[in-house]
Amino acid sequence: MNPSSRKGNNPELWDKFLNDLDERLQFGLLEPLRRVNTYHFEGTALLIIEPGTQQDFDYLSKPHVSQQLQLLVSGSTKIDKIEIKKVSTE
């Protein structure tokens, strides 16, 4: 089990998504997603991701990266939309 699997509400679906990224050789996305602080699936409508670092947030928030991430999430998990939250400073 991935360490990041324990940081959200659906570890099976999260692991499936990370495994799909690994199989598609999407290492640029895979590593920041393995380091997330939290993730939360809201049914099939939304995936909320809080990256582990400000650098990961900056990378995942780039328009072309978030568009690619949206396509991969949709194909892997059937989630309609993603949201990248700012890194909490707590």
N, C-alpha and C positions, 0 to 999 in steps of 0.2 A: 504494500500500500504506500502511495506517495505521502510524504509528510504533509503536503498541502491538502490532502483528502480530508484530514481531520479539521479543516478550517471552514467548513461550510455545511449546508443542509442536505446535500445529496452526493455523498462520496462516490457512489457507483457511476452516476452520470458524469461527474467531474473527471474521474479516472478514465472513463470511456473517451471523453473529449481529449484529455492529455495523451492517451495512447494513440488516438487518431492523428494528432499533431506529430507525434513521434514517427508513426508510420509514413506520414507524408513529408517527413524530413523538414518540418517547420521549426527548426531549432531557435530561430530568432524570436519566435512567439513562445515556444515551449519553456525556455528557461525563466523568463519573467513570470509566466503563469505558475510555474512550480514554486515561486517565491511569494505568492500572494499572502496577504494578511488574512483576508476572508473572501469568500464568494457566497452568493445566495441565488438559488433558482426560484423564480416566482412562476410556478407552473410551467407552461410552454411559452410564456409571453416575454420573460425578461431574465437575464443573467446579470447580476451586479457583482463587479469585481473590485476589490480594494487591493491595489498592488502593494508589494512589500517595501518598496523604496521609492523615493521621489524620482529617481532615474528611470525605474520601471514605469511609473505613472507617465512621465514625459514621453517615453517611447510608445507605450500602448495608446496614448492619446493623440498621437500624430494621425492626421486624417487618413492617409493611405494605409497605415497599420491598423487602425480601428476598422476601416472598411474590409480589409483582408480578414481580420479577426471575426467580424460579423458574418462573412461568407462561410468561414470554417466552422464557426459555432452553429450556424443554421444547418449546414450540411451534416454535422456530426450529431447534434442534439435536438434539432428541430426548434430551437429557441428563436423567437422572432426578433429580439432586440437585446443589445448589450449596453451596459452603463459602466463606465470606469469612474470609480470614486476617487477623490483626492486622498492621499495618504494621511492617515490620522497621526497626530503628533503626541498622542497620549503615551 
